[in-house]
C-alpha cells in the first residue's frame, strides 16, 4: 500500500471513528436518561454522597441482600476520597445471622473514616435493624416497622406425612447431636437444650451489637428487645432511631455531617448491566484499531470488523 492510499484510509477511518463516537455517545446518554438513574457514574468527580441499597432478605443473594456485594461496595466508597459520607437505605425483614454480622462489621469499620446514615424504608427489622445499628444516624418514617431484636429457630416434623406415604426413614449417626432438629422425628430435650444454647449466644451477640452501636446499656437493650416490633415513631422515643424522615432527609443529614453545603451530589453503585462512558471509549478505540489493522493487512473488508467490535 502506497503513502497516498494510507492517507486516504486514515482520513476515512478518522471520519468514521468521529461519526460513530458521536452516535454512540448520544445513544449512551439516551440510555442513561431512560434508566432514570439520578446518581452519578464512575467518571463523576467532586464531593458526593455514596448511596447503598439493602433490600430484601439478608443472605438471599438471588432476590435479596447479598452481603458480599454490600461489603464490597462499602469498601469501595471507603477508599474513594470524594465520597464524603454514605447513606445506607435499608428495607429488610432480616435474614441469616452471619451475613448480617458481616454487613454490621463493614458499616462499623467504614464509620471510623466516614459518616454513615441509615434511611429505613417500610421495614428494617431483626437483621435489618442489626445492620443499621452502628450508623452515625438512623432515620425512619413514623410508620416504619423496626426492632424485632431477637433470634428464631423453626422446626417442622414431617413424620406424619412419611407415614401417610408409607415411607420409612432410618437415621444412622456417629454423634449425639448430629441429627439435631431432624424433621423426621419429634423434637427432643437434647434438641431444645442445644438449640436454646445457640439461640442465647447469638441473641447475646445481637444485644451487644445494638448496645455498642446505639450507645445504650445492654440491660436496657434487653428490656427493649425480646423480638418486639416497633413503629418508627415509637422507636425514636426509645432511642432505637434518631430522627423521623425519609431518604431525602437522610441524604441531607449525611451531607451536613460531612461538612458540605449546597445541593447534595449522589452516587449510586453501577449496575452490572450498566456501562460507563469509559467503557464506551475503550470499546471504540478497540474497534477502530482492529478495523485499521484489518484494512492495512488485507486491503479490504476492514469496515466490517468495526461495528462488531463495538458490541463485544
C-alpha positions as CSV (number, residue, x, y, z in Angstrom):
1,X,0.0,0.0,0.0
2,X,1.5,3.4,-1.1
3,X,1.6,6.5,1.1
4,X,-1.3,8.2,-0.7
5,X,-3.6,5.3,-0.1
6,X,-2.6,5.1,3.5
7,X,-3.5,8.8,4.0
8,X,-6.9,8.2,2.3
9,X,-7.6,5.3,4.6
10,X,-6.5,7.3,7.7
11,X,-8.9,10.1,6.7
12,X,-11.8,7.6,6.1
13,X,-11.3,5.8,9.4
14,X,-10.8,9.0,11.3
15,X,-14.1,10.4,9.9
16,X,-15.9,7.1,10.6
17,X,-14.5,7.0,14.1
18,X,-15.7,10.5,14.9
19,X,-19.2,9.8,13.5
20,X,-19.5,6.5,15.3
21,X,-18.2,8.0,18.6
22,X,-20.8,10.8,18.3
23,X,-23.6,8.3,17.6
24,X,-22.6,6.0,20.5
25,X,-22.2,9.0,22.9
26,X,-25.8,10.1,22.0
27,X,-27.0,6.5,22.5
28,X,-25.2,6.2,25.8
29,X,-26.7,9.5,27.0
30,X,-30.2,8.3,26.0
31,X,-29.8,5.1,27.8
32,X,-28.6,6.8,31.0
33,X,-31.5,9.2,30.8
34,X,-34.0,6.4,30.2
35,X,-32.9,4.4,33.2
36,X,-33.8,7.4,35.4
37,X,-30.6,7.0,37.5
38,X,-30.3,10.2,39.4
39,X,-26.9,9.2,40.7
40,X,-23.6,9.8,39.1
41,X,-21.5,7.3,37.2
42,X,-17.9,6.3,38.0
43,X,-16.4,9.0,35.9
44,X,-18.0,11.8,38.0
45,X,-15.8,14.0,40.2
46,X,-16.3,16.1,43.2
47,X,-17.6,15.6,46.8
48,X,-20.7,13.4,46.9
49,X,-22.8,11.0,48.9
50,X,-22.5,7.3,48.2
51,X,-25.9,5.5,48.2
52,X,-26.2,1.8,49.0
53,X,-29.5,-0.1,48.9
54,X,-30.1,-3.1,51.1
55,X,-33.5,-4.5,50.1
56,X,-34.9,-8.0,50.8
57,X,-33.9,-10.9,53.0
58,X,-30.3,-10.8,54.1
59,X,-28.2,-13.7,52.8
60,X,-30.5,-14.3,49.9
61,X,-28.1,-13.3,47.1
62,X,-30.6,-14.2,44.4
63,X,-33.6,-12.0,45.3
64,X,-32.5,-10.2,48.4
65,X,-29.4,-8.7,50.1
66,X,-26.0,-10.2,49.1
67,X,-23.7,-9.4,52.0
68,X,-20.6,-9.8,49.8
69,X,-21.8,-7.2,47.4
70,X,-22.8,-4.8,50.2
71,X,-19.4,-5.2,51.9
72,X,-17.6,-4.7,48.6
73,X,-19.5,-1.5,47.9
74,X,-18.8,-0.2,51.3
75,X,-15.1,-0.8,50.9
76,X,-15.2,0.9,47.5
77,X,-16.8,4.0,48.9
78,X,-14.4,3.9,51.9
79,X,-11.4,4.2,49.6
80,X,-12.9,6.9,47.4
81,X,-11.8,10.3,48.9
82,X,-14.5,12.1,47.1
83,X,-17.3,10.0,48.7
84,X,-17.6,12.2,51.9
85,X,-20.5,10.2,53.5
86,X,-22.6,7.1,52.9
87,X,-26.4,6.6,53.1
88,X,-27.5,3.0,53.6
89,X,-31.1,2.6,52.5
90,X,-32.5,-0.4,54.4
91,X,-35.8,-2.2,53.6
92,X,-35.4,-5.7,55.0
93,X,-37.2,-8.2,57.3
94,X,-33.8,-9.6,58.4
95,X,-32.3,-13.0,57.4
96,X,-29.2,-15.0,58.1
97,X,-27.1,-14.2,61.2
98,X,-23.5,-14.4,59.8
99,X,-24.3,-12.2,56.7
100,X,-26.0,-9.6,58.9
101,X,-22.9,-9.6,61.1
102,X,-20.6,-9.2,58.0
103,X,-22.5,-6.0,57.0
104,X,-22.6,-4.7,60.5
105,X,-18.8,-5.1,60.9
106,X,-18.3,-3.4,57.5
107,X,-20.5,-0.4,58.4
108,X,-18.7,-0.1,61.8
109,X,-15.3,-0.1,60.0
110,X,-16.3,2.5,57.5
111,X,-17.9,4.7,60.2
112,X,-14.4,5.1,61.6
113,X,-13.4,7.1,58.5
114,X,-16.7,8.5,57.1
115,X,-20.2,9.4,58.3
116,X,-22.8,6.7,57.7
117,X,-26.5,7.5,57.8
118,X,-29.2,4.8,57.6
119,X,-32.6,5.5,56.0
120,X,-35.2,2.9,56.9
121,X,-37.9,2.1,54.4
122,X,-41.1,0.2,55.1
123,X,-39.3,-2.5,57.1
124,X,-36.0,-2.7,58.9
125,X,-36.5,-5.4,61.4
126,X,-34.3,-8.1,63.0
127,X,-31.2,-8.4,60.8
128,X,-32.4,-5.2,59.0
129,X,-32.0,-3.4,62.3
130,X,-28.8,-5.3,63.1
131,X,-27.0,-3.8,60.0
132,X,-28.4,-0.3,60.8
133,X,-27.3,-0.1,64.5
134,X,-23.7,1.1,64.0
135,X,-24.6,4.1,61.8
136,X,-23.9,7.6,63.0
137,X,-27.6,8.5,62.5
138,X,-30.7,6.5,61.8
139,X,-33.8,7.9,60.0
140,X,-37.2,6.1,59.9
141,X,-40.6,7.1,58.8
142,X,-43.3,7.2,61.6
143,X,-44.9,4.0,60.1
144,X,-41.6,2.1,59.5
145,X,-41.6,-1.3,61.3
146,X,-38.3,-1.9,63.0
147,X,-36.8,-3.5,66.1
148,X,-37.6,-7.3,66.3
149,X,-34.3,-7.8,68.2
150,X,-34.2,-11.5,68.6
151,X,-33.3,-14.9,67.2
152,X,-35.6,-17.6,65.9
153,X,-35.2,-21.3,65.0
154,X,-38.0,-23.2,63.4
155,X,-38.6,-26.9,63.4
156,X,-41.0,-28.9,61.2
157,X,-41.9,-32.6,61.9
158,X,-42.9,-34.4,58.7
159,X,-43.0,-37.8,60.2
160,X,-46.8,-38.0,59.8
161,X,-46.5,-37.3,56.1
162,X,-44.0,-40.1,55.7
163,X,-46.3,-42.5,57.4
164,X,-49.2,-41.5,55.1
165,X,-47.0,-42.0,52.1
166,X,-45.8,-45.3,53.6
167,X,-42.2,-44.1,53.5
168,X,-39.8,-45.3,56.2
169,X,-36.8,-43.2,57.3
170,X,-33.8,-44.5,59.1
171,X,-31.0,-42.4,60.6
172,X,-27.5,-43.6,61.3
173,X,-25.3,-41.2,63.1
174,X,-21.9,-41.1,64.9
175,X,-22.5,-38.1,67.2
176,X,-25.2,-37.5,69.8
177,X,-26.3,-34.2,68.3
178,X,-25.7,-35.0,64.6
179,X,-29.5,-35.2,63.8
180,X,-30.5,-32.2,66.0
181,X,-33.8,-30.7,64.7
182,X,-34.3,-33.6,62.3
183,X,-37.6,-33.1,60.5
184,X,-38.3,-36.9,60.6
185,X,-38.9,-37.1,64.4
186,X,-40.4,-35.1,67.2
187,X,-38.2,-32.5,68.9
188,X,-36.4,-33.9,72.0
189,X,-35.0,-32.4,75.2
190,X,-31.4,-32.6,73.8
191,X,-32.6,-30.7,70.7
192,X,-34.1,-28.0,72.9
193,X,-31.1,-27.6,75.1
194,X,-28.6,-27.5,72.2
195,X,-30.6,-25.0,70.1
196,X,-31.6,-22.8,73.0
197,X,-27.9,-22.5,73.9
198,X,-27.0,-21.4,70.3
199,X,-30.0,-19.1,70.3
200,X,-29.0,-17.4,73.6
201,X,-25.4,-17.0,72.3
202,X,-26.5,-15.3,69.1
203,X,-29.1,-13.2,70.9
204,X,-26.3,-12.0,73.3
205,X,-24.2,-11.0,70.3
206,X,-27.2,-9.1,68.8
207,X,-27.9,-7.3,72.0
208,X,-24.2,-6.3,72.4
209,X,-24.1,-5.0,68.8
210,X,-27.1,-2.9,69.3
211,X,-25.8,-1.6,72.7
212,X,-22.5,-0.6,71.1
213,X,-24.0,0.9,68.0
214,X,-26.7,2.9,69.8
215,X,-24.8,3.7,72.9
216,X,-27.4,2.1,75.1
217,X,-26.6,-0.2,78.1
218,X,-27.1,-3.9,77.3
219,X,-29.6,-4.3,80.2
220,X,-31.8,-1.6,78.6
221,X,-31.5,-3.2,75.1
222,X,-32.7,-6.5,76.6
223,X,-35.7,-4.7,78.0
224,X,-36.5,-3.3,74.6
225,X,-35.7,-6.4,72.7
226,X,-37.4,-9.8,73.2
227,X,-38.4,-9.8,69.5
228,X,-40.8,-6.9,69.8
229,X,-41.5,-4.8,66.7
230,X,-41.9,-1.0,67.0
231,X,-43.1,1.7,64.7
232,X,-40.6,4.3,63.7
233,X,-42.3,6.9,65.9
234,X,-42.1,4.6,68.9
235,X,-38.5,3.5,68.1
236,X,-37.5,7.2,68.2
237,X,-39.0,7.6,71.6
238,X,-37.0,4.5,72.7
239,X,-33.8,5.9,71.0
240,X,-33.6,3.0,68.6
241,X,-33.6,5.5,65.8
242,X,-32.6,9.2,65.8
243,X,-35.0,11.1,63.6
244,X,-38.2,10.7,61.7
245,X,-37.9,11.3,58.0
246,X,-37.3,9.7,54.6
247,X,-34.4,9.2,52.2
248,X,-34.1,12.8,51.3
249,X,-33.8,13.8,55.0
250,X,-31.1,11.1,55.5
251,X,-29.2,12.4,52.5
252,X,-29.3,16.0,53.7
253,X,-28.1,14.9,57.2
254,X,-25.2,12.9,55.7
255,X,-24.2,15.9,53.5
256,X,-24.2,18.2,56.6
257,X,-22.4,15.7,58.8
258,X,-19.7,15.5,56.0
259,X,-19.3,19.3,56.3
260,X,-20.7,20.0,52.9
261,X,-23.2,22.8,51.8
262,X,-25.4,23.3,48.9
263,X,-27.3,20.6,47.0
264,X,-26.1,17.1,47.8
265,X,-24.5,15.2,44.9
266,X,-25.2,11.5,44.8
267,X,-23.5,8.4,43.5
268,X,-25.3,5.1,43.2
269,X,-23.4,1.8,42.6
270,X,-23.1,0.9,39.0
271,X,-25.4,-1.9,38.0
272,X,-24.0,-4.9,36.3
273,X,-25.9,-4.2,33.1
274,X,-24.9,-0.5,33.0
275,X,-21.9,0.7,31.0
276,X,-20.0,3.9,31.6
277,X,-18.5,6.4,29.2
278,X,-15.1,4.9,29.9
279,X,-16.3,1.5,28.8
280,X,-17.6,3.1,25.6
281,X,-14.3,4.8,24.9
282,X,-12.4,1.6,25.4
283,X,-14.7,-0.3,23.0
284,X,-14.5,2.5,20.4
285,X,-10.7,2.5,20.4
286,X,-10.5,-1.2,20.3
287,X,-12.9,-1.4,17.4
288,X,-11.1,1.3,15.4
289,X,-7.7,-0.3,16.0
290,X,-9.0,-3.7,14.8
291,X,-10.6,-2.1,11.7
292,X,-7.4,-0.2,10.7
293,X,-5.3,-3.3,11.2
294,X,-7.6,-5.4,9.1
295,X,-7.7,-2.7,6.3
296,X,-3.9,-2.4,6.2
297,X,-3.2,-6.1,6.2
298,X,-6.0,-7.3,3.9
299,X,-6.7,-4.2,1.8
300,X,-10.5,-4.7,2.0
301,X,-13.3,-5.6,4.4
302,X,-11.9,-3.6,7.3
303,X,-15.2,-1.7,7.9
304,X,-17.0,-5.0,8.5
305,X,-15.0,-5.6,11.7
306,X,-15.5,-2.1,13.3
307,X,-19.2,-2.4,14.3
308,X,-19.0,-5.9,15.8
309,X,-16.0,-4.8,17.9
310,X,-18.2,-2.1,19.5
311,X,-20.7,-4.5,20.9
312,X,-18.3,-7.1,22.3
